[in-house]
Amino acid sequence: MLSLHGRPDHYAGSKTIFVKTKSMNYIQYLQHLQVNKTENPSYSFLSKLKEQHLLTVPFENLDIHQGNKIVLDEDRIYEKIVIGGRGGFCYELNGLFCWLLRSLGFTISMASARVYMPTKERFTPEFDHMVLVVDLEKTYLIDVGFGDSFRKPIALLDGKSEDISGIYRLRPLGSGQDTYILQKKDKNDWQTMYSFTKHPRVLSDFEEMNAFNQNSPESHFTQQTICSIATKNGRVSLSDDFLTITDGNSKSKINVTSPKDFEQKLRDHFGIQLNYRKPKNPEGQHL
């Protein structure tokens, strides 16, 4: 039986911190992910858990457009995702996955990431995105909360990963030892997705940007509804306007004709039942 006591999170170049891990019903979580048994911490088990999370838990911002406040509380997030069969955005998905991995014996920390905006040629503020850093025989980047992204753990300092969603790599940013950028290959070029630091964080560090991302008219999460999940051969994504299904090299785009049609597609493709509300305009009124 795996211990659920607190474990040290440690990285080269940073001091050791101790995180007390509260008890989680991780068996129920694993069943939700369709993982049949626990294993000792390893790269192969980490890869399996990450892939299954991407295949079973959608990236979605439905609560924002339902007028439901997203609170960064592990028990509430567990209830929403594991019990309720929902998904969430980065703070919820990576925050809960971090709790699971700690409960299973992995040495892990949350880390702050800044998303790159190519049109503005700059990064978003600190804590705009959450990623996870796991120590095994190497240190790995993990992320189950960025939508269409890498499916396998990527090793620091300069690891590379290829899967059906694309080819990805990590590179140190500048001369510092603790800041990196994640890039995705686009034809003959590499496009930067986000930067992150290895400095360990806790869930409450993300509260200010969590509030911004669910309330500000400047946040892309308030501008469009999204529900998206990986499949073995591609991805299924639902927005206010379209259902997009990618299967290998094939992509189909189907119009969403009404709120009722949105509800039906949400049930059929994600198993989620909600009373759909139109997104809010910048003045906070439902459109």
N, C-alpha and C positions, 0 to 999 in steps of 0.2 A: 504494500500500500504506500502510495506516495505521500510524503509529509506536506502539510499545508502551512507550516510555520514560515516566518519571514526569512528571506534569503538575501545575501549581499548582491548588489548590482555593481560590477566593476569593469572598468575599461582602461586600457593603456593610456597614460597621460592624464587620467582624471582620478580623483580620490574615490575610495569605496564609500557607497552609501548603503543604508539598510532600509528595506521596505517591508513593513509588516503586511503579510498577505492574509486577509480575512477569508474565512471559509466560503467556498463556492461549491454548489452542486455541479461539479465538472462532468460527472457521468451523464447528467441530463443534457448538458451543453454538447458533449461529444455525440450523443444520440441525435441531437438536432442537426449536427454536422454530418451525420451518417458515418461516423468513425466508431468502429465496433470495440476497440480495446485501447487501453493506455500503453505507452511504451516509455522507456527511459529517454531523457532528452537526447536528441541526435538530429543531424541534418535531415535525414530521411523522414523522421517523424514530424519535424518542423515543416518540411515541404508538403507533406500530406495534409497537415492541419491547415496550412495556408491555402492550398488548392481547394480543399473542401469548403472552407469558409467562403471563398470567392464564388463557388458553385451553388451554395445554399443560402447565403445571406445577401440580400440586395443592397446596393448603394442607393439610398433614396432620401429625399427631403420632404416627404409627404406631410409630416407634422407641421412644418413651417407654413404650408398652404392650407392646413386644417385649423390653424390658429392655436395649435398646441405647443406650449413652451417646452423646449428641449433642455432638461436639467442634467448636469454632469454628475450623476449619482449612479454608482455601479449597480446597485440593487434595482433601481428603476430601469436602467438600460437592459439589465438581464431579463427583467419581466417583459419588457417590450419585444426584445429580439428572440430570446430562447423560448419563453412561454407564449408570447403573442405572435410569433412567426413573422415579425416585421424585419426591416433593415434599419439603416440610419446613415448619417454622414460620418466624416472621419473621426470626430471625437468619440462618438458612440461606438463605432465599429472597432477602431484600433484600441480604444480604452477598454472595451470588454474583452477583446482578444488578448490584450496584455494581462488582464486578470486571469484568464484561462491558462495562458502559458506559464505564468508564475505558479499557479496552483498545480501545474503538471511538472514543476521542478526546473523550468528553464530560468536562466539568468537573463533578465530583460529589463529595459527601461523605455519609457516614453521619451520622445524627442520632438523638438519643435522644428517645423519645416516652413519654408516660404515659397509659395508657388510663383513660377516665372510667368510674367505677362509679356508676350512678344510684341504686342502692339504698342505697349508703353515702354518696352525695353528696361524693365525693372522687376524686382521681386515684391511680392506682397509683404505685409508686416509680419514680424515674429509671431508665432503661435497661430498663423492662419491655417496651418495644416498640422496634423499629428502623424508621426511615423513611429516605428518601433525598432529598437536596436537589440539584437540577441547575441550573447556570447556563447559560442561552442568551441570547437577547435580553432575556429576563426570567428570574427565578428561579422554579423549579417544585418542587412537592412530588410525589414519586413513592413508591408503595408497592405491592409485589406480594406482601406477606406478612401481610395482615390479613383474609383470607377474603373475604366478600362486601363489597366496597368500591368506590370510584371507579375507573373504567377509563381515564380520560384524565388527563394531567398537569394540576395545578391551580396557577395562578400565585399567587405571593405579591405583594402583601400580603393582598389580599382577593378572590382569584379565585373563580370559580364553575364547576361542571362538572355536566353532566347526561348520563346514559346509562341503559341499561336497568335498572341496579341502583338508580337513584335520583338525587336532586339533592343536590349537595354544595357547601359553601362553606368558605373559610378566613377567619378573623378574627384580628387581633392580640389577644393576651391581655394586658390591663392596659396600662400605659404603656410597657413595654419594647419595643424594636425587634426582638428576636430570638426571641420566644415567640409561638406561634400556636395556635389551636384549629381542628380539623377538625370540621365539623358536617354532619349529614344531615337533610334535610327530612322531617318526619313530619306529614302533613296540614297544619295551619296553624302548626306549631311547628318549631323547629330543635333536634335532639338532638345533644349533644356526643359525639363518638367518642373523640378523644384530643387532647392537647396535645403540642407538640414545640418544640424550640429549634433554631436554625440552627447552633449551635456544632458545628464538625466533630469527629467521633469516629472511632475505629478499632475494628476488630472485637473486639480484646481488652477494650475497655471494657465489653462486654456479657457477659463471662464469668460474673460473679457472678449476674446475673439469669437467664442461660441455665441455670445449675445449679439455681437456685430453681425455675424454671418446669418443669423436667423431673423434679424430685425431691420437691418439697414437696407434702404433701397439701392445702395451701391453694391451690395452683395449679390453675386450671381445666383445664390441659392434662393433669394426672394423674387427673382425675376422670372423663373421658369421652374415648373414641376419636373422632377426627374425620378425615375425608378429604373435601375439597370442591374443586370446580373450576368455573370459569366456563364457560358455553356462549354462543354467539352470542345466544340468546334467553332466557337465564336461568342456571340453576345446577344442579349435581348434587352432593348432599352425603350422605355415609354416616356414621352413628354406630353405636354398639353396638346401638341399638334400632331405627333406622329408616333407610331409603333415601328421601331426599326429592328429587324432580325438579321443578324450576320451569321452565316453558316459557311465556314471555309472562305472561299473566294466569292460566294454569293451573298448579296445584300438585298433585302426587300424593305420598302418603306410604305407603310399603310397609314392613311389619314385617320386621325381621331375626329369623329364627326360631331360629337356632343359630349356633355358631362356623363351621360348614361353610358355612352360608348367607352369613355375613359374607364369608368368603373368596371365594365365588363372585361376590358382588356387587362386591367389590373388583377382581377380575379383569375382570369384564364391563364395568364402567363406568369404571375407571381404569387398566386394564392392569397392575395391581400384583399380584404373587403373594407372599404371606407365609404363614408358619405362624402363624395367629392365636392370640393369648393374651388372656384376659380382663383387663380393667383391674385395677389394684391398689387395695386399700382403704387407708384412712389408715395402717394399721399396716405397709403395704408388702407384704402378702400378696396373691397373685392370688385374685380372687373366683371 
